[in-house]
Amino acid sequence: MTGYGIARAGLLMTALCLPCGAAQAAASPFAAMAGTWSGTGMLSTTDGGQEQLRCRAAYNVAQSGTELRLNLRCASESYNFDLAGNVEYRDGVISGSWSEATRNASGTISGRATEDHVDAAARGDNFSANLSLTTRGSRQSISIRPQGTNVTGVSLALNRR
């Protein structure tokens, strides 16, 4: 094959792969999450108490749609958390790392995802929780179920800003 033929074949391969990359990004659950969100929620404790939370979230999604950098900050009268994470999406599976600044905690996150829903487990040395997140249009619902703490659950309803 001549140099011209190789170049043409390369251009053809590039043109054929562009739609594949766009389809992969569109199928990623991260694409719908991109941007900033805010809303309220409820924190439940082992003693039966509940506190209303105010929250803000920011999701920075890589152009490929397969990498996500997140920050979720929530506060109530007596409780707050500042969660950050870096997560990758590959063939329905997510994995990555997280950290929580107010408690100096960190660990790994893993789970499964579809176009609008994520189910994951966050694990660290002193903390573990199950997380469920659904994004539909400009609304997002998040449920966090920690284990081994005085917090039994966090439920959030966020809207795109």
N, C-alpha and C positions, 0 to 999 in steps of 0.2 A: 504494500500500500504506500502511496506517495505521501509526502509531507502534507499536501493539500487534502488528501483523502483522510489522513489521520485527524487533521484539524476539523474537517467537516464531521467526522464521526464523533469527535469530542463535543462539538457544538450540539449535535443531535442528542447525545447522551445527556448533556446539561439541560436541554429543552425538555426532554422526557422526564427528568428527575425533578424539575421545578414543581410540577403539579403534585408529585408524591410528597415533597416537603411541606407544601401548603396543606395537603390533606392530613398529614401527620399532626401539624400544628393545630388544625381545626378540631381534630379528634381529642386533643389533649384537654383535660379538665381545667388546666391552668389558663387557657385563653379567655374563658368566660369570667375568670376571677380578676383579671388585670385591672389595676386602678386603686382608688381609695374608697373606703366604705366606713359608715358609722351607724351606730344604733344602740339598742339597750338589750339587757338580758337579766337573768336571774341566777344567783349563786345560792346553792343549798348546802347546808352543813349537817353534820352527824347529829347535832342536838335538835334538829328540826327547824332551825332558823333559816331565813331567806333574806337576801339583800339584793336590791336592784343595782345592776351594773350599767355604766356608760362605757361604750367601747369605740375604738377606731382601729381600722385595719388598713394596711397598705400591702398590695401584692405587685411586685415587679416581675414581669414575665419576660424571659429571653425571647428574642425574635423567633427562635426555632419552636417556641411553645412548649419545650420539654423541660425547662428549668425555671424554678420559682424561688424568689427571695421574698419572705413574708415578715411582717411585723404586726402584732396584735397587742394593743394596750387596752386594759379595762380597769375601772376603778369603781368602788362602792364607798360607803361611809368608813368601813374598817378593813377593807381588803383591796389589794390591787395586784395586777400582774403585767409583765412586759415580756411577751414571748416573741422571739425571733427565730427564723429558720431558713434553711436552704434545702430545697427538695428537687429531685429529678423524677421525671415520668418516662417510663419505657414499657411499651406493650402492656398497658393496664396495671403496671406495678409502679409504686412510688417508693422512694428511699431518700434518706438525707439525714440532716442533723438539726437540732434545736437547742436553744438556750433561753433561760428565764432569768432576767437581770435582777429582780428584787430578791430572789432567793438563791442566787448564784448556783443555779442548777443547769445541767445540760445532758444531752444524750442523743439517741438516734430515733428516727421515725421511719416506719415502714408500713406498707399497706397496699390497698388496691384502689383503683379509680376508674370511673367511666366519664362520659362527657360532662355530666353535671353533678357527680357525687364522688366523694372521697371517704373511705373508711380506713383509719390508720391507728397504729399503736405507737405511742411515744414512750420510750424507756430511758431511764437514767439510773445512776447509782442510788439516789434517794427518792425517786419519783417514777411513777408510771401512770399512764392514762390512755383510755380509748377515745378516739376523736371521730366524729362524723360531721361532714360538711357538705351542704347541698347549695348549688348556685343555680338560680333560675331567673334569667333576665337581670333586673336590677335589685333582686332580693337574694339574700344569703342567710341560711340558718346553720348554726354551729352548735354541736353538743359535745361537751367534754366530760368524761366520767373518770375522775382520778381514783386511784386505789391507794389505801394506806394513809390517807390524810383526813383532816377534819372536814374537808370539802367533799361532798358526795356527788355534786354535779354542777355544771355550768351550761346554761342554755342561752344562746344569743340570736337575735334577729337584726341583721345589718342591711342597710340600703346603700346602693352606689351613690357616691357624692358627685 
